């Protein structure tokens, strides 16, 4: 591994809070080791800014192993940067050239208000899951684990869909800021398993309704989401979502009550502040 | 400090049943009258929140991340153990219990560990019902694999992302309860103090990380599931950047006993360090040792590329020294063995602090496609970080701090020495003794959350007189004032060093002086260095911004301040344990074969520390460990 370093110019989106208009600020980032990750590069810049008495750049991150989904920014116009199937924390500086200018801005979507700089509020994704992204089983109710075989192929497709890390890159990549890939992944994961079938129709209708209510856009087949997804979630999951939704929609409203009486208000207010 | 573990009497097999019968119950109609605070949304916290809400309790759940789905349980890779015995290879509840007790080098409680093994099967049932996409065989039934420290295949897994899948299961159950109005979810909140009223835990003071507002939250009981303290060793750790000891430490300072803090697990297979800018290290799942072979060159200082070193000049040292377990030796043993080889100059890579983990034989035997199916995501992650392709050249690995067996002391009910304060998962100390076996952390987190706390918290609430307490109580006012004073102090230092730089210095001290191999001299030196660093921190910290805003530097500084106090307690505990056991290896106590030498006559106890006041030494107490059912033997994997 080489101890090489490169010099970079960063154009970073600085926005003090949701009400602030925000602007790009230019920083010189010299002597950045090429083996550093993108976030470690930001750490280095922040250490320098802090010592110089400036406000460091706010960005979300935690596991730095590409699995928690907390990091994410738009790098030169692409969510999580230019590499395929890579979260920002797993993007390494060896992919950049000495002298490069890098533009760094937050995920932009109506449903993701900026908290500060690169950190955004993605609680809208939790609300979509609350609308139905689960199997209703209470602790203690489960039958013996092997009592219900699942064809290996289905289990694997379900797993592939379930690897979504909820980072929101699909929303940031979509010209319509649609969350269809996120929703499609969860619908698929659960619809492919026999355990998820009893609630499949209700789930599809409720999650799509909630996504619309929260201000996410529609899918118009740009397929940018699939390109930018750090976990390689395939858009066939959106096709499966559409099938599940249509199947559910043609059944009568009496058969599938989407919301029990009173629940839409509860959801709209968000039991969770 | 009074330590009553409250282990029920009678045969091991019936202790938990008997205890559940003896615990008082809260009637269904009364459960909604109780408010419970749960802090943390990893496997333990999210499962507890969901299970308690399902029962009808009013739950308020807190996490530091933007959403509960990001807790660091998500990064667990390899799997979760259960005693299902699906492979018909001789497993049983008793064997899982025994392996866990032995793996912990006989420093865990029999009663707790047996219960853990008993409920392990319920966890798998529940997770499958939630839709966790575990690996399956062609017949559609669940697949198993073996894991470090076990000779049976009892590990359930979802590729190298088992923690992620299990956590998303708990998270979905938690979201269902939020929608049902049973859980109020409060993300981006950090606990800065525990509030006691009449000696009982009755609430917390938190900082809203978005606005900076200090908030008070009252409840009838508080559950901490805040994870471990591996970041004490940052950057030599696999922990997520946000993981911290803060909530546990504040509870300690309010009177909760801290048990076995020196029991810190060093995981043998992490991607080695390669630069001083590195923020943390990345784990490579232990499952890789199922097919990968660990080796170093026989000749010290051999600089050849691994593929140029012929077979007879390689030392597959784990297979040589531990023939019956080989590459699947437990973590403490595999880690020390790697360090020992590197200390002899046989380490590889640019720094000499690495050993090879080689898949060439496995690829020959099983084919590249099968290896990709088993470990694809891990190989990809390795390549992203190092720029090297492990299908072509052996991985390089080295140990790093991973898991904390130590934690807040709890009794059989998972209640700390503070009534009404329960501690679950990695944050407590109870089940893994001096070393945790692979795939047991996920099991314990979910056991505590789904299948223990729902019973034991009911026993407490039904059997305890609890005064009416709300957020305007004087204890909340006092705690909030202390929190504000501490934050102000941090801003008033106006020095020149960042909090992050102090954390890295602390990690270097702990790794060097209280790491894989310890001795009294170094521990004494380390203790002084930590105290000196803490003093420098309070004189020379620079902290940008203010408290009334989103301020990640303040979050960091507050956590580092706690780690700087806690590090000293870890070293104090290491000095007090006059033996080697599991992960704790003091060079003064070793066998002729350089293995850990326990002292069962003097040291068969849990070391519990009580806060002695500002600037005072902590007060030591011990809980003797009584083994009624297993015989203590030298832990051999040869």
Interface residues (C-beta under 8 A of the other chain):
Chain A: X1 X3 X16 X17 X33 X35 X36 X37 X39 X40 X43 X44 X47 X50 X51 X53 X54 X55 X56 X58 X60 X61 X62 X63 X64 X65 X66 X67 X68 X69 X70 X85 X86 X90 X92 X94 X115 X116 X119 X121 X122 X123 X125 X126 X129 X130 X131 X133 X134 X135 X136 X137 X138 X139 X140 X141 X142 X143 X144 X145 X146 X148 X149 X150 X151 X152 X155 X156 X158 X159 X162 X163 X165 X166 X189 X190 X193 X195 X196 X266 X267 X271 X272 X273
Chain B: X47 X50 X51 X54 X65 X66 X67 X68 X69 X70 X71 X72 X74 X75 X84 X86 X121 X122 X124 X125 X126 X127 X128 X129 X130 X131 X133 X134 X135 X136 X137 X138 X139 X140 X141 X142 X158 X159 X161 X164 X165 X168 X171 X172 X173 X175 X176 X178 X179 X180 X181 X183 X184 X185 X186 X187 X210 X240 X241 X242 X274 X275 X277 X278 X279 X280 X282 X283 X350 X380 X381 X384 X385 X386 X387 X450 X451 X454 X496 X497 X498 X500 X501 X542 X544 X545 X549 X550 X552 X553
